[in-house]
């Protein structure tokens, strides 16, 4: 996913530490964190609660977290990367209007 986003001109950072945890992919200019969820995160209650708390931590700092299932990347990487790239452009545009 990281390389697919970079090929689309997204200034993504791989495995960025946010002071609380390491983000899979961060796009600071759009204030978006991208977490790629493996199969274990869909089935365990404790993992789901931990993910929610991490999302809240990021949101308090002004960041939105996109949670992307690994299976989606495995089966449809290009369309997923296009959709995320479009989302990031919209997010960054909204931030610039606020500033």
MODELLER restraints for C-alpha pairs under 7 A, 6 or more apart:
rsr = mdl.restraints
at = mdl.atoms
rsr.add(forms.Gaussian(group=physical.xy_distance, feature=features.Distance(at['CA:1:A'], at['CA:81:A']), mean=6.63, stdev=0.5))
rsr.add(forms.Gaussian(group=physical.xy_distance, feature=features.Distance(at['CA:2:A'], at['CA:12:A']), mean=6.85, stdev=0.5))
rsr.add(forms.Gaussian(group=physical.xy_distance, feature=features.Distance(at['CA:2:A'], at['CA:14:A']), mean=6.79, stdev=0.5))
rsr.add(forms.Gaussian(group=physical.xy_distance, feature=features.Distance(at['CA:2:A'], at['CA:25:A']), mean=6.70, stdev=0.5))
rsr.add(forms.Gaussian(group=physical.xy_distance, feature=features.Distance(at['CA:4:A'], at['CA:81:A']), mean=6.22, stdev=0.5))
rsr.add(forms.Gaussian(group=physical.xy_distance, feature=features.Distance(at['CA:5:A'], at['CA:12:A']), mean=7.00, stdev=0.5))
rsr.add(forms.Gaussian(group=physical.xy_distance, feature=features.Distance(at['CA:5:A'], at['CA:81:A']), mean=6.07, stdev=0.5))
rsr.add(forms.Gaussian(group=physical.xy_distance, feature=features.Distance(at['CA:5:A'], at['CA:85:A']), mean=6.67, stdev=0.5))
rsr.add(forms.Gaussian(group=physical.xy_distance, feature=features.Distance(at['CA:6:A'], at['CA:12:A']), mean=6.41, stdev=0.5))
rsr.add(forms.Gaussian(group=physical.xy_distance, feature=features.Distance(at['CA:10:A'], at['CA:85:A']), mean=6.92, stdev=0.5))
rsr.add(forms.Gaussian(group=physical.xy_distance, feature=features.Distance(at['CA:11:A'], at['CA:27:A']), mean=6.30, stdev=0.5))
rsr.add(forms.Gaussian(group=physical.xy_distance, feature=features.Distance(at['CA:12:A'], at['CA:25:A']), mean=6.32, stdev=0.5))
rsr.add(forms.Gaussian(group=physical.xy_distance, feature=features.Distance(at['CA:12:A'], at['CA:26:A']), mean=5.62, stdev=0.5))
rsr.add(forms.Gaussian(group=physical.xy_distance, feature=features.Distance(at['CA:12:A'], at['CA:27:A']), mean=4.81, stdev=0.5))
rsr.add(forms.Gaussian(group=physical.xy_distance, feature=features.Distance(at['CA:13:A'], at['CA:25:A']), mean=5.55, stdev=0.5))
rsr.add(forms.Gaussian(group=physical.xy_distance, feature=features.Distance(at['CA:13:A'], at['CA:26:A']), mean=5.09, stdev=0.5))
rsr.add(forms.Gaussian(group=physical.xy_distance, feature=features.Distance(at['CA:13:A'], at['CA:27:A']), mean=6.36, stdev=0.5))
rsr.add(forms.Gaussian(group=physical.xy_distance, feature=features.Distance(at['CA:14:A'], at['CA:24:A']), mean=5.94, stdev=0.5))
rsr.add(forms.Gaussian(group=physical.xy_distance, feature=features.Distance(at['CA:14:A'], at['CA:25:A']), mean=4.73, stdev=0.5))
rsr.add(forms.Gaussian(group=physical.xy_distance, feature=features.Distance(at['CA:14:A'], at['CA:26:A']), mean=6.55, stdev=0.5))
rsr.add(forms.Gaussian(group=physical.xy_distance, feature=features.Distance(at['CA:15:A'], at['CA:22:A']), mean=5.61, stdev=0.5))
rsr.add(forms.Gaussian(group=physical.xy_distance, feature=features.Distance(at['CA:15:A'], at['CA:23:A']), mean=5.16, stdev=0.5))
rsr.add(forms.Gaussian(group=physical.xy_distance, feature=features.Distance(at['CA:15:A'], at['CA:24:A']), mean=4.62, stdev=0.5))
rsr.add(forms.Gaussian(group=physical.xy_distance, feature=features.Distance(at['CA:15:A'], at['CA:25:A']), mean=5.74, stdev=0.5))
rsr.add(forms.Gaussian(group=physical.xy_distance, feature=features.Distance(at['CA:16:A'], at['CA:22:A']), mean=5.36, stdev=0.5))
rsr.add(forms.Gaussian(group=physical.xy_distance, feature=features.Distance(at['CA:16:A'], at['CA:23:A']), mean=5.17, stdev=0.5))
rsr.add(forms.Gaussian(group=physical.xy_distance, feature=features.Distance(at['CA:16:A'], at['CA:24:A']), mean=6.88, stdev=0.5))
rsr.add(forms.Gaussian(group=physical.xy_distance, feature=features.Distance(at['CA:16:A'], at['CA:25:A']), mean=6.86, stdev=0.5))
rsr.add(forms.Gaussian(group=physical.xy_distance, feature=features.Distance(at['CA:16:A'], at['CA:26:A']), mean=6.38, stdev=0.5))
rsr.add(forms.Gaussian(group=physical.xy_distance, feature=features.Distance(at['CA:17:A'], at['CA:23:A']), mean=6.06, stdev=0.5))
rsr.add(forms.Gaussian(group=physical.xy_distance, feature=features.Distance(at['CA:23:A'], at['CA:33:A']), mean=6.54, stdev=0.5))
rsr.add(forms.Gaussian(group=physical.xy_distance, feature=features.Distance(at['CA:23:A'], at['CA:35:A']), mean=6.56, stdev=0.5))
rsr.add(forms.Gaussian(group=physical.xy_distance, feature=features.Distance(at['CA:24:A'], at['CA:34:A']), mean=6.13, stdev=0.5))
rsr.add(forms.Gaussian(group=physical.xy_distance, feature=features.Distance(at['CA:24:A'], at['CA:35:A']), mean=5.23, stdev=0.5))
rsr.add(forms.Gaussian(group=physical.xy_distance, feature=features.Distance(at['CA:24:A'], at['CA:36:A']), mean=6.72, stdev=0.5))
rsr.add(forms.Gaussian(group=physical.xy_distance, feature=features.Distance(at['CA:25:A'], at['CA:33:A']), mean=5.98, stdev=0.5))
rsr.add(forms.Gaussian(group=physical.xy_distance, feature=features.Distance(at['CA:25:A'], at['CA:34:A']), mean=5.01, stdev=0.5))
rsr.add(forms.Gaussian(group=physical.xy_distance, feature=features.Distance(at['CA:25:A'], at['CA:35:A']), mean=6.57, stdev=0.5))
rsr.add(forms.Gaussian(group=physical.xy_distance, feature=features.Distance(at['CA:26:A'], at['CA:32:A']), mean=6.19, stdev=0.5))
rsr.add(forms.Gaussian(group=physical.xy_distance, feature=features.Distance(at['CA:26:A'], at['CA:33:A']), mean=4.55, stdev=0.5))
rsr.add(forms.Gaussian(group=physical.xy_distance, feature=features.Distance(at['CA:26:A'], at['CA:34:A']), mean=6.09, stdev=0.5))
rsr.add(forms.Gaussian(group=physical.xy_distance, feature=features.Distance(at['CA:27:A'], at['CA:33:A']), mean=6.18, stdev=0.5))
rsr.add(forms.Gaussian(group=physical.xy_distance, feature=features.Distance(at['CA:29:A'], at['CA:92:A']), mean=6.41, stdev=0.5))
rsr.add(forms.Gaussian(group=physical.xy_distance, feature=features.Distance(at['CA:30:A'], at['CA:88:A']), mean=5.95, stdev=0.5))
rsr.add(forms.Gaussian(group=physical.xy_distance, feature=features.Distance(at['CA:30:A'], at['CA:91:A']), mean=5.47, stdev=0.5))
rsr.add(forms.Gaussian(group=physical.xy_distance, feature=features.Distance(at['CA:30:A'], at['CA:92:A']), mean=4.25, stdev=0.5))
rsr.add(forms.Gaussian(group=physical.xy_distance, feature=features.Distance(at['CA:31:A'], at['CA:62:A']), mean=6.72, stdev=0.5))
rsr.add(forms.Gaussian(group=physical.xy_distance, feature=features.Distance(at['CA:31:A'], at['CA:63:A']), mean=4.71, stdev=0.5))
rsr.add(forms.Gaussian(group=physical.xy_distance, feature=features.Distance(at['CA:31:A'], at['CA:64:A']), mean=6.41, stdev=0.5))
rsr.add(forms.Gaussian(group=physical.xy_distance, feature=features.Distance(at['CA:32:A'], at['CA:63:A']), mean=5.24, stdev=0.5))
rsr.add(forms.Gaussian(group=physical.xy_distance, feature=features.Distance(at['CA:32:A'], at['CA:64:A']), mean=4.83, stdev=0.5))
rsr.add(forms.Gaussian(group=physical.xy_distance, feature=features.Distance(at['CA:32:A'], at['CA:65:A']), mean=5.75, stdev=0.5))
rsr.add(forms.Gaussian(group=physical.xy_distance, feature=features.Distance(at['CA:33:A'], at['CA:63:A']), mean=6.64, stdev=0.5))
rsr.add(forms.Gaussian(group=physical.xy_distance, feature=features.Distance(at['CA:33:A'], at['CA:64:A']), mean=6.13, stdev=0.5))
rsr.add(forms.Gaussian(group=physical.xy_distance, feature=features.Distance(at['CA:33:A'], at['CA:65:A']), mean=4.63, stdev=0.5))
rsr.add(forms.Gaussian(group=physical.xy_distance, feature=features.Distance(at['CA:33:A'], at['CA:66:A']), mean=6.16, stdev=0.5))
rsr.add(forms.Gaussian(group=physical.xy_distance, feature=features.Distance(at['CA:34:A'], at['CA:65:A']), mean=5.70, stdev=0.5))
rsr.add(forms.Gaussian(group=physical.xy_distance, feature=features.Distance(at['CA:34:A'], at['CA:66:A']), mean=4.79, stdev=0.5))
rsr.add(forms.Gaussian(group=physical.xy_distance, feature=features.Distance(at['CA:34:A'], at['CA:67:A']), mean=6.02, stdev=0.5))
rsr.add(forms.Gaussian(group=physical.xy_distance, feature=features.Distance(at['CA:35:A'], at['CA:66:A']), mean=6.16, stdev=0.5))
rsr.add(forms.Gaussian(group=physical.xy_distance, feature=features.Distance(at['CA:35:A'], at['CA:67:A']), mean=4.88, stdev=0.5))
rsr.add(forms.Gaussian(group=physical.xy_distance, feature=features.Distance(at['CA:35:A'], at['CA:68:A']), mean=6.13, stdev=0.5))
rsr.add(forms.Gaussian(group=physical.xy_distance, feature=features.Distance(at['CA:36:A'], at['CA:67:A']), mean=5.95, stdev=0.5))
rsr.add(forms.Gaussian(group=physical.xy_distance, feature=features.Distance(at['CA:36:A'], at['CA:68:A']), mean=4.84, stdev=0.5))
rsr.add(forms.Gaussian(group=physical.xy_distance, feature=features.Distance(at['CA:36:A'], at['CA:69:A']), mean=5.78, stdev=0.5))
rsr.add(forms.Gaussian(group=physical.xy_distance, feature=features.Distance(at['CA:36:A'], at['CA:70:A']), mean=5.76, stdev=0.5))
rsr.add(forms.Gaussian(group=physical.xy_distance, feature=features.Distance(at['CA:37:A'], at['CA:67:A']), mean=6.47, stdev=0.5))
rsr.add(forms.Gaussian(group=physical.xy_distance, feature=features.Distance(at['CA:37:A'], at['CA:68:A']), mean=5.84, stdev=0.5))
rsr.add(forms.Gaussian(group=physical.xy_distance, feature=features.Distance(at['CA:37:A'], at['CA:69:A']), mean=4.75, stdev=0.5))
rsr.add(forms.Gaussian(group=physical.xy_distance, feature=features.Distance(at['CA:37:A'], at['CA:70:A']), mean=5.50, stdev=0.5))
rsr.add(forms.Gaussian(group=physical.xy_distance, feature=features.Distance(at['CA:38:A'], at['CA:69:A']), mean=6.26, stdev=0.5))
rsr.add(forms.Gaussian(group=physical.xy_distance, feature=features.Distance(at['CA:38:A'], at['CA:70:A']), mean=5.25, stdev=0.5))
rsr.add(forms.Gaussian(group=physical.xy_distance, feature=features.Distance(at['CA:41:A'], at['CA:47:A']), mean=5.73, stdev=0.5))
rsr.add(forms.Gaussian(group=physical.xy_distance, feature=features.Distance(at['CA:41:A'], at['CA:48:A']), mean=6.19, stdev=0.5))
rsr.add(forms.Gaussian(group=physical.xy_distance, feature=features.Distance(at['CA:55:A'], at['CA:65:A']), mean=6.00, stdev=0.5))
rsr.add(forms.Gaussian(group=physical.xy_distance, feature=features.Distance(at['CA:58:A'], at['CA:64:A']), mean=6.80, stdev=0.5))
rsr.add(forms.Gaussian(group=physical.xy_distance, feature=features.Distance(at['CA:73:A'], at['CA:80:A']), mean=6.72, stdev=0.5))
